[in-house]
Amino acid sequence: MNGTELALRFSSSTEVNVSFDGTDSGKLDFANPVTEQDRADIRWYVETYGAVSLAVPDDQEARRI
C-alpha cells in the first residue's frame, strides 16, 4: 500500500476542497448531484427491497434504481 489519499473537505454545502497526493485544489464550487427522488429511491432500495427481497421482491424497480 502506498499511502496515497484522496480527501474531500466540504466547508459548506456549496464548496469543497479536494486534496490528492499532497496537492490541494483550494475551494471549488460544489452542487450536489443527488436529487430528492434519488434519495427516495436509494432509501426504498435499502430499507424495503433489501428487507423483503426474499418475500415478494420488486426486481424490476430495483434494476431501475
Backbone as CSV, one residue per row, in Angstrom:
resi,resn,N_x,N_y,N_z,CA_x,CA_y,CA_z,C_x,C_y,C_z
1,MET,0.841,-1.175,0.000,0.000,0.000,0.000,0.883,1.234,0.000
2,ASN,0.553,2.216,-0.828,1.447,3.350,-0.987,1.091,4.550,-0.120
3,GLY,-0.031,4.562,0.578,-0.390,5.650,1.465,-0.972,6.871,0.777
4,THR,-1.221,6.820,-0.518,-1.832,7.940,-1.224,-3.287,8.064,-0.805
5,GLU,-3.720,9.287,-0.554,-5.080,9.502,-0.071,-5.767,10.611,-0.856
6,LEU,-7.007,10.379,-1.179,-7.880,11.397,-1.777,-8.772,11.904,-0.654
7,ALA,-8.784,13.218,-0.429,-9.603,13.783,0.642,-10.526,14.844,0.067
8,LEU,-11.790,14.768,0.449,-12.786,15.771,0.086,-13.217,16.447,1.379
9,ARG,-13.042,17.753,1.457,-13.435,18.507,2.643,-14.480,19.543,2.231
10,PHE,-15.672,19.379,2.781,-16.775,20.285,2.467,-16.817,21.385,3.515
11,SER,-16.502,22.623,3.106,-16.549,23.752,4.031,-17.971,24.293,4.143
12,SER,-18.808,23.968,3.183,-20.229,24.326,3.210,-20.948,23.392,2.239
13,SER,-22.242,23.574,2.089,-22.990,22.710,1.164,-22.726,23.079,-0.292
14,THR,-21.994,24.173,-0.525,-21.730,24.609,-1.902,-20.243,24.740,-2.225
15,GLU,-19.367,24.321,-1.293,-17.920,24.415,-1.525,-17.208,23.161,-1.042
16,VAL,-16.181,22.773,-1.795,-15.389,21.604,-1.438,-13.929,21.869,-1.759
17,ASN,-13.041,21.310,-0.944,-11.601,21.287,-1.225,-11.245,19.844,-1.532
18,VAL,-10.469,19.639,-2.583,-10.025,18.305,-2.963,-8.519,18.252,-2.787
19,SER,-8.047,17.259,-2.019,-6.612,17.070,-1.828,-6.234,15.685,-2.314
20,PHE,-5.101,15.622,-3.032,-4.615,14.332,-3.510,-3.100,14.385,-3.620
21,ASP,-2.468,13.431,-3.013,-1.018,13.268,-3.129,-0.268,14.572,-2.837
22,GLY,-0.708,15.281,-1.779,-0.029,16.497,-1.369,-0.459,17.759,-2.090
23,THR,-1.369,17.657,-3.029,-1.845,18.833,-3.772,-3.277,19.136,-3.359
24,ASP,-3.544,20.413,-3.035,-4.879,20.833,-2.631,-5.458,21.764,-3.691
25,SER,-6.726,21.594,-3.995,-7.383,22.375,-5.049,-7.742,23.789,-4.629
26,GLY,-7.820,24.026,-3.334,-8.440,25.256,-2.880,-9.945,25.068,-2.961
27,LYS,-10.699,26.090,-2.578,-12.160,25.960,-2.588,-12.684,25.870,-4.014
28,LEU,-13.549,24.895,-4.239,-14.213,24.707,-5.525,-15.721,24.756,-5.306
29,ASP,-16.443,25.265,-6.284,-17.900,25.237,-6.218,-18.372,23.789,-6.260
30,PHE,-19.430,23.499,-5.522,-19.980,22.153,-5.479,-21.500,22.228,-5.550
31,ALA,-22.087,21.399,-6.387,-23.539,21.240,-6.467,-23.849,19.762,-6.306
32,ASN,-24.603,19.424,-5.292,-24.938,18.031,-5.024,-25.753,17.470,-6.190
33,PRO,-25.256,16.416,-6.847,-25.981,15.859,-7.995,-27.115,14.909,-7.601
34,VAL,-27.224,14.575,-6.316,-28.237,13.627,-5.857,-29.528,14.384,-5.566
35,THR,-30.579,14.030,-6.289,-31.866,14.712,-6.144,-32.692,14.096,-5.013
36,GLU,-33.785,14.773,-4.656,-34.710,14.217,-3.657,-35.247,12.859,-4.128
37,GLN,-35.537,12.741,-5.432,-36.027,11.461,-5.966,-34.962,10.383,-5.852
38,ASP,-33.703,10.736,-6.118,-32.600,9.778,-5.958,-32.547,9.269,-4.518
39,ARG,-32.651,10.193,-3.554,-32.601,9.805,-2.134,-33.771,8.892,-1.781
40,ALA,-34.950,9.197,-2.300,-36.118,8.348,-2.036,-35.912,6.962,-2.639
41,ASP,-35.365,6.899,-3.841,-35.096,5.611,-4.497,-34.073,4.797,-3.713
42,ILE,-33.008,5.432,-3.279,-31.975,4.734,-2.509,-32.556,4.229,-1.190
43,ARG,-33.348,5.081,-0.528,-33.982,4.670,0.731,-34.868,3.451,0.496
44,TRP,-35.695,3.465,-0.575,-36.553,2.311,-0.881,-35.705,1.064,-1.108
45,TYR,-34.639,1.209,-1.890,-33.796,0.066,-2.226,-33.194,-0.560,-0.976
46,VAL,-32.670,0.268,-0.094,-32.007,-0.239,1.113,-33.012,-0.735,2.144
47,GLU,-34.038,0.072,2.424,-34.951,-0.253,3.516,-36.038,-1.247,3.144
48,THR,-36.556,-1.156,1.943,-37.681,-2.011,1.564,-37.227,-3.199,0.735
49,TYR,-36.584,-2.944,-0.396,-36.175,-4.045,-1.261,-35.208,-4.968,-0.535
50,GLY,-34.235,-4.393,0.157,-33.265,-5.207,0.877,-33.894,-6.046,1.971
51,ALA,-34.938,-5.531,2.605,-35.576,-6.232,3.714,-36.559,-7.297,3.255
52,VAL,-37.181,-7.117,2.091,-38.214,-8.061,1.666,-37.845,-8.789,0.379
53,SER,-36.608,-8.713,-0.032,-36.247,-9.303,-1.324,-36.438,-10.817,-1.364
54,LEU,-36.523,-11.457,-0.203,-36.763,-12.897,-0.195,-38.260,-13.209,-0.215
55,ALA,-39.094,-12.223,0.026,-40.539,-12.428,0.019,-41.070,-12.176,-1.389
56,VAL,-41.570,-11.012,-1.656,-42.120,-10.666,-2.966,-41.312,-9.477,-3.495
57,PRO,-40.179,-9.761,-4.072,-39.313,-8.653,-4.499,-39.849,-7.939,-5.729
58,ASP,-39.569,-6.658,-5.795,-39.895,-5.872,-6.984,-38.582,-5.704,-7.746
59,ASP,-38.150,-6.764,-8.397,-36.852,-6.768,-9.076,-36.774,-5.736,-10.198
60,GLN,-37.885,-5.477,-10.849,-37.872,-4.505,-11.942,-37.562,-3.100,-11.395
61,GLU,-38.180,-2.730,-10.298,-37.913,-1.420,-9.691,-36.487,-1.364,-9.157
62,ALA,-36.011,-2.441,-8.571,-34.636,-2.486,-8.067,-33.638,-2.301,-9.202
63,ARG,-33.883,-2.929,-10.343,-32.992,-2.766,-11.513,-33.014,-1.329,-12.000
64,ARG,-34.190,-0.694,-11.989,-34.287,0.710,-12.428,-33.424,1.613,-11.548
65,ILE,-33.512,1.381,-10.254,-32.755,2.212,-9.313,-31.272,1.903,-9.457
